[in-house]
């Protein structure tokens, strides 16, 4: 059996500016916990963890208000870092 570790080499590879967005409604998928772990382990000096209140992982795909908040945050991040 082959295992997959999505966080393998995070400390070595994530050195560029990083924006992480998660909803604060935790589900079985684990994205809330994973977002925090990624933030804590990333080596970037310029990183931000944005938490969308009242949103789950899946709300960030198709619910207008959480998506709007995420897009606004990403727009500012891209303008500053690209």
C-alpha positions as CSV (number, residue, x, y, z in Angstrom):
1,X,0.0,0.0,0.0
2,X,1.3,3.4,-1.0
3,X,0.7,6.3,1.4
4,X,0.3,9.9,0.3
5,X,1.5,12.8,2.4
6,X,0.4,16.2,1.1
7,X,2.7,18.0,3.5
8,X,5.9,16.2,2.6
9,X,8.5,18.9,1.8
10,X,6.3,21.8,2.8
11,X,9.1,23.4,4.8
12,X,11.4,23.2,1.8
13,X,9.1,24.1,-1.0
14,X,6.7,26.7,0.4
15,X,9.1,29.7,0.6
16,X,7.1,32.1,-1.7
17,X,4.3,34.4,-0.6
18,X,1.4,32.2,0.6
19,X,-2.3,32.9,1.1
20,X,-4.3,30.1,2.7
21,X,-8.1,30.4,3.0
22,X,-10.3,28.1,5.1
23,X,-13.8,28.2,6.5
24,X,-14.2,28.0,10.2
25,X,-17.0,25.4,10.1
26,X,-15.1,22.1,10.5
27,X,-16.2,19.1,8.7
28,X,-15.0,15.5,8.2
29,X,-12.7,16.5,5.3
30,X,-10.1,18.1,7.6
31,X,-9.4,21.2,5.6
32,X,-9.6,23.5,8.6
33,X,-7.0,21.6,10.5
34,X,-4.9,21.1,7.3
35,X,-5.0,24.8,6.6
36,X,-3.6,25.6,10.0
37,X,-0.9,22.9,9.7
38,X,0.1,24.2,6.3
39,X,0.3,27.8,7.7
40,X,2.4,26.7,10.6
41,X,4.8,24.6,8.6
42,X,5.3,26.8,5.5
43,X,8.7,28.5,5.5
44,X,7.5,31.7,3.8
45,X,8.2,34.9,5.6
46,X,5.1,36.3,3.9
47,X,2.1,34.1,4.7
48,X,-1.5,34.7,5.7
49,X,-4.2,32.4,7.0
50,X,-7.7,33.9,6.2
51,X,-10.6,32.2,8.0
52,X,-14.1,32.8,6.5
53,X,-16.6,32.8,9.3
54,X,-19.6,30.6,9.0
55,X,-18.3,28.8,6.0
56,X,-17.3,25.1,5.5
57,X,-14.8,23.8,3.0
58,X,-17.6,23.2,0.4
59,X,-19.2,26.6,1.0
60,X,-16.0,28.1,-0.4
61,X,-16.8,26.4,-3.7
62,X,-20.3,27.6,-4.4
63,X,-21.9,29.8,-1.8
64,X,-21.9,33.4,-3.0
65,X,-20.9,35.2,0.2
66,X,-18.0,32.9,1.3
67,X,-16.7,32.8,-2.3
68,X,-16.9,36.6,-2.5
69,X,-14.9,37.0,0.7
70,X,-12.3,34.5,-0.6
71,X,-12.0,36.2,-4.0
72,X,-11.6,39.6,-2.5
73,X,-8.8,38.3,-0.3
74,X,-7.1,36.6,-3.2
75,X,-7.4,39.7,-5.4
76,X,-5.5,41.8,-2.9
77,X,-2.9,39.0,-2.4
78,X,-2.3,38.7,-6.2
79,X,-2.1,42.4,-6.7
80,X,0.5,42.6,-4.0
81,X,2.5,39.5,-4.9
82,X,2.4,39.0,-8.7
